[in-house]
Amino acid sequence: MGEALSSSELRRVYNNAAHRYDLQHALLTFRSDERGRRMVVELGVRENDRVLDAGGGTGLTGRLAARKAGPDGHVTVFDLSEGMLEQARARAEQAGLAARMDFTVGDMLALPYPDASFDAVLSTYSLCPLYDPAQGALELYRVLKPGRLLSAAHSSVPPVRPVRMLADCIEGAVSKLHWLSLGCRPVDVLPALIAAGAELISCKRIGVPLWPFLVFVVRKPG
Ligand SMILES: C[S@@+](CC[C@H](N)C(=O)[O-])C[C@H]1O[C@@H](n2cnc3c(N)ncnc32)[C@H](O)[C@@H]1O
C-alpha cells in the first residue's frame, strides 16, 4: 500500500482539485467509477432512508442516493474538504435535491454522530486516501443501525501478478504527484469489518484490470 497523506494535506489536495475532480477521477478510472457509485446506491439505499455518504466529495453518490431515498429520505454528504462540499451543494441546488441533503465538514475517522444513527452508510472511493482505512470502515459501521447495510466501493490490488506489478510501478510514480493521485491507493477493509461481526452480503470486482474496484455490501446484525 502506498504512503498515506495527512488529513491537512488531503484537505489541501481536494480543495485544489474540487473544480476538476469529477472529470479527473472519471478519466483516471477510465470512467468505471460511476458504475461503482450506481452499484453502491442501488444495493445499499432504500426509500425513506436516512443516509450517510462519507467522504462524499462533490456529491456524485449523494445525489444518486437522494433520488433513491425519495422526498422523505435524507442524505448527509460528509467530507473533509470545504471545496468539494461547495461543489456538492451547488450541484444539489441545480438538481433540485438540496432540500433532501445536508453538507457537513469533518473527519470520517471520528464521525460526530452517535452509534446507530443512519439507515444506510455509503462510501465511494473515500476509504482509499485514509491513513487508516480499516479504522475508517469501522467508524462507518459504528454509525450504522443494526439490521441495515454499509455499501462501499474502493480501489483494490489487481489479482493477476503481472498486472499488479505494472500497477505498482505506475502507482509508485504517480503517488508523488498528489494533485494527480489525490492521495488514493488500493485498500482492504473487509477483514476488519468481518472481524467486527459484519455479515458479507455481496462483493464484486469491477473496473479495468489495472485499477480494479471492489464493491461490497455488509449488514450489521440485529
Ligand atoms: C476519491 S474522493 C471520492 C469522492 C466521492 N465519494 C466520489 O465518489 O467520487 C475522496 C474523498 O474523500 C474525502 N476525504 C479524504 N479523507 C477524509 C476524511 N478523513 N474524512 C472525510 N472525508 C475525507 C476527500 O476530501 C474526497 O472528497
The ligand as a Gaussian input file, in Angstrom:
#p B3LYP/6-31G(d) Opt

LIG

0 1
 C      -11.562000       9.971000      -4.190000
 S      -12.626000      11.164000      -3.443000
 C      -14.228000      10.359000      -3.507000
 C      -15.359000      11.354000      -3.617000
 C      -16.728000      10.767000      -3.925000
 N      -17.189000       9.911000      -2.851000
 C      -16.768000      10.044000      -5.239000
 O      -17.490000       9.053000      -5.357000
 O      -16.137000      10.496000      -6.191000
 C      -12.209000      11.029000      -1.735000
 C      -12.980000      11.999000      -0.869000
 O      -12.748000      11.659000       0.487000
 C      -12.555000      12.865000       1.205000
 N      -11.782000      12.540000       2.403000
 C      -10.487000      12.154000       2.491000
 N      -10.149000      11.923000       3.763000
 C      -11.253000      12.173000       4.515000
 C      -11.534000      12.130000       5.899000
 N      -10.616000      11.767000       6.794000
 N      -12.784000      12.452000       6.305000
 C      -13.729000      12.831000       5.412000
 N      -13.525000      12.890000       4.084000
 C      -12.296000      12.568000       3.635000
 C      -11.838000      13.786000       0.241000
 O      -11.944000      15.144000       0.631000
 C      -12.569000      13.455000      -1.064000
 O      -13.701000      14.260000      -1.237000

